Amino acid sequence: MMGIGVDCVDIPSFERQLSDPASHFATRCFTDRERGYSRRQARPAFHLAARYAAKEAFIKAWSSQRFGKAPLLSSVDYQEIEVVKDRYGRPGLELHGKLKESVGSHVAKISLSHDGACAVAFVILQPT
């Protein structure tokens, strides 16, 4: 295993942030596919909150390999981390751009959950 990460998002706070008309948070953080998927769900904020938690958990797993060393990238574009689903509905991560290059031949395994006011994601980053 290369790294692990977990993150929890408070859905009510997250939903308020998404509904702020002055905020561009959703378009900066989520890909068109992620936003499209969430709009087709009964509670879009639940699904986006879980995806945001997955992005944060991935960053923690990815950066944990650098403990005590300088970061590989000075910043992360959240749209380079995309939560996707396979044809059976299982979640996965698709990486893009500089982030994909920095991860190399490692694969991210993820688990997402949302219940009540909380969305949680767990990520394991391991060599292929």
N, C-alpha and C positions, 0 to 999 in steps of 0.2 A: 504494500500500500504506500502511496506517495503522500496523501494528506486527507484529512477529514474536516468537515465544516457543518455547522448547524446554524439555523437562524429562525427567529420567531417574529412575526409581524402582528401588531394589534390592528385588527381589521377595521373597527370604527374610526380610528385615527387615520388609517390609510385611505378609507373611503372619503373622509373629509378632504384630504389632500387631493384626491382624484377629482372631486366635485368643485374645487376652487377654479373659477373661470380664468383667473390670472395665471394659473399653473400650467406649465408645459411638461410636467413630470412624466405623464403617461407616454407622450410622444418621444421624450428623450430616453426613457428607460426600456420601453417595450417595442418589439418589432411589429410590423403590420399584422403578421400571422398571430402573434400573441394577443394583440388587441382584438383582432377579428374573432378568435376563438372565445375570448372572454365575453364579447358582446352577444354571442349565441347561447350563453348560459343564463340561468335564472338569477344568479347573484354574481354579476361580473366582478365586483370588487374582491370577492372571496378568491376567485381564480387568479386575478392579477396579484393579490397579496401573496398567494402561494408561490407564484412565479418570481416575485421580487425576493421572497425569502430564499428561493433556490439560487438566484443570482448572488445574493449575499453569502450564502453557504458555500457556493462554488469559489468565490473570491477567498474566503477563509481557508478552504481546503488547498487551493492553488498557492496561496501565499504562505501557508504553514511550512512548506518545503524550504522556504527562504529564511527561516528563523535565524536571527543574528546576522543576516546578510541584507544588502541593499535590495529593494524591489527590482524586478525585471522590467517593469513598466512604471512610468511616473503617474499614470492614471489609467483607469479602465473605462471603456465605453460599454455601458450596460447593454446596448443593442448587439454587442459582439457575443453576448451570452444569451442564447435563445432556448427557451423551454419548448420542446416539441413532444408529440405523442406518436407512438407507433400505431399500426392499424388495429391493434387490440386495446388501445387507450392507455398503454403504459408510458409514463413520462421519461424523457431523456433530455440531454443537453446537446445542442448543436453550437459549436463555437465558430466564430468568424474573425477575419482580420488578424491584427497583431496578436491578439490574445490566443487565437488558434495556433499561430506560429510559436508562441512562447510555451505552450503546453506540450507541443511535440506529439509523441506517440502514446500519450496517456488517454485514458477514457474516464469519464465521470459517470458514476452510478448515482441516481437520485431517488429520493422518496419525498412525496408531498402529502400534506394533510391540512385540512381546515375544519375546525369545529368551534362552535360558539363564537367568541371574539378573537380567536387566534388562528393564524396560518403558520405552519411549520414546514421547513425543508431540511433534509439531511443529505449531504453529498460526500461520497468517497471518490477520491481521484487515485487511479491505479495504473500501472503500466499495462499496455496491451499485450 
